[in-house]
Amino acid sequence: MHMDILHYRFMQNAILAALLGGVACSTIGVFVVTMGISFIGTCISHAAFAGALLGILLGFNPLVGAFVFSLLAAAVIGPLADRGEFNPDTAIGIIFSLMLGLAFLFMGLMVGPKTQALG
């Protein structure tokens, strides 16, 4: 079997990117699991979805809305999780439910087809 494909520059870049991504994700993953916040990625992504929908609904850049809502979710999760009254994943679950509910609300308020929000 020949390894001719490894002589292409794009394959070398792809392998390098996979190696660097694997090292970065595994390093961060250890801290995420150790801190008990394994649900954080889902929560922040749904916050971004709600922010993007608000941006579409109000007519401004959805990327700005996604960024602001992601930061807002992180800013609320931090103090909630630090209070120590419950598990950090519980605080994340509360914000996740709120953001998902807002996303459905914003999508329901949109007039016409929803393909712009989903595409």
Residue pairs with C-beta under 8 A, 6 or more apart in sequence:
5 11
6 12
6 15
32 38
32 40
35 88
36 87
36 88
36 89
37 81
37 88
37 89
37 92
38 89
39 89
39 92
39 93
39 96
40 77
40 92
42 96
43 73
43 77
43 92
43 93
43 95
43 96
43 99
44 70
44 73
44 74
46 96
46 99
46 100
46 103
47 69
47 70
47 72
47 73
47 95
47 99
48 66
48 67
48 69
48 70
49 66
49 99
49 103
50 69
50 99
50 100
50 102
50 103
50 106
51 62
51 64
51 65
51 66
51 67
51 68
51 69
51 70
51 72
52 62
52 63
52 65
52 66
52 69
52 117
53 62
53 65
53 103
53 106
53 107
53 110
53 117
54 65
54 69
54 102
54 106
55 61
55 62
55 63
55 64
55 65
55 66
56 62
56 65
56 106
56 110
56 116
56 117
57 106
57 109
57 110
58 65
69 99
73 95
73 99
76 95
77 88
77 91
77 92
77 95
80 91
80 94
80 95
81 88
81 91
81 92
107 114
107 117
110 116
110 117
